[in-house]
Amino acid sequence: MIAIQLNKDRLELDDGATLATLVTLLDKPPASLATAVNGDFVPRDLRERHPLRDGDVVLTFEPITGG
């Protein structure tokens, strides 16, 4: 098990979990979220290849669009 921080909450995940794994556990459509791990933006198409590690800080947020 690994422990991460998700939007100020502590969460435990199985070893080998990726950012995509985490996003599927959330109650929002994956396409509606932007993600950052340890302060670095992670594009949607790279989430499956982004492993999470013990102590990572993950932020999810809805991007603001418009003009």
PyMOL commands that set and color helices and strands:
alter all, ss='L'
color gray80, all
select helices_A, chain A and resi 19-25+30-32+44-49
alter helices_A, ss='H'
color red, helices_A
select strands_A, chain A and resi 2-6+9-13+34-37+40-42+57-61
alter strands_A, ss='S'
color yellow, strands_A
deselect
rebuild
show_as cartoon
